[in-house]
Amino acid sequence: MSRTSDDIRKHLKVRRQKQRAILAMRWRCAQGGLEFEQLDTFYGAIRPYLCVAQFFGIMPLSNIRSRDPQDVKFKVRSIGLAVTGLFLLLGGIKTLVGANILFTAGLNAKNMVGLVFLIVGMVNWLNFVGFARSWSHIMLPWSSVDILMLFPPYKRGKRSLRSKVNVLALSVAVLAVAQRFQQFAARVAALEGRHVPEALWYDIRRDHIRLCELASLVEASMSNIVFVSCANNVYVICNQALAIFTKLRHPINYVYFWYSLIFLLARTSLVFMTASKIHDASLLPLRSLYLVPSDGWNQEVQRFADQLTSEFVGLSGYRLFCLTRKSLFGVLATLVTYELMLL
């Protein structure tokens, strides 16, 4: 009996030592130490692309070389914002000159595509400046969620964020948030078939609230970018559909026309399918909750289930539309209806 109790004490001692080591690591990471730079965080994955974006006047941030995300801030008096202002000035001049030429020659649905392209580019630049202004408000909770979910009881993803960014750099924010929700779902799935105390369900529900708050911050900061991007894609596709029955002079014109139309449809579908990963991943824990036995169902499980089903988690365009798989099919159905009306 004494030997068994000694083994239990040793096991608890080793467990406490591991917990202390994890807490110490989290504390050093929270201070922006060397360990934080080595972790698979969103900031570590996006930082190389932030450096490249400075040359194009996008995301004008200061101190982007710092390994501490709290040092990266938006400053009015900075080289990045000066480059952005230069691009906006040159783009504004080009837009005004193009608009003057079009209004002089006569504006119609076919020749205004170039003007719309320039205006959308200017608006997107301003949207990214607004996103840069809210960067510091997003990165602090994002980094805290990264530190929370890179240590037990959460399991790390099979693919790192940096490898996913290399596959699809423009969707890094979506992939990063979706991966955290997938890690959360994996933790809940690991509890299937086990007796889970109510206190643990409370901790899980609290972590889910943190994830939802992070997703809400990202959605609020990117809703204008999502709205302009989707509106521009739908407009260009509709403009292309106007000329779908127009006779062209050379075969190469037909090749270019169909290539551009298919490319636009594929790009729009890719935006919706990638952005829908957040919403799909947020619903994954529901399957595990449905498998909870009746004797293990408690008030915290009920609250967690209501939390999953009553709140939408994902990206949207000013809440006018949500980027989900159903929305994609709705957009495609609208485009087909529009084309049938042109026949």
HUSUL-V53967 format. One line per field, one symbol per residue. ss: DSSP state (2 for helix, 1 for strand, 0 for the rest). burial: b if it has 16 or more other C-alpha atoms within 10 Angstrom, else e. Layout:
# HUSUL-V53967
ss = ???
burial = ???
This chain:
# HUSUL-V53967
ss = 0222222222222222222222222222220002222200022222222222220000000100000022201000002222222222222222222222222220000000222222222222222222222022222222222222200000000000222222202222222222222222222220000000022222222222222222222222222222222222222222222200000000222222222222222222222222222222220022222200022200222222222222000001000001002222222222222222220
burial = eeeeeeeeeeeeeeeeeeeeeeeebbeebbebeeebbebbbbbbbbbeebbeebeebbbbbbbbeebbbbebbbeeeeebbebbbebbeebbeebeebbeebeeeeeeeeebeebbebbbbbebbbbbbbbbbbbbebbebbbbbbbebbeeebebeeebbbebbeeeeeebbbbbbbbbbbbbbbbbbeebeeeeeeeebbebbebbeebbebbbbbbbbbbbbbbbbbebbbebbbbbbeeeeeeeeeeeeeeebeeebeebeeebbebbbbbbbbbbbbbbbbebbeebeeeebeebbeebbeebeeeebbbbbeeeebbbbeebeeeeeebeeeeeeee
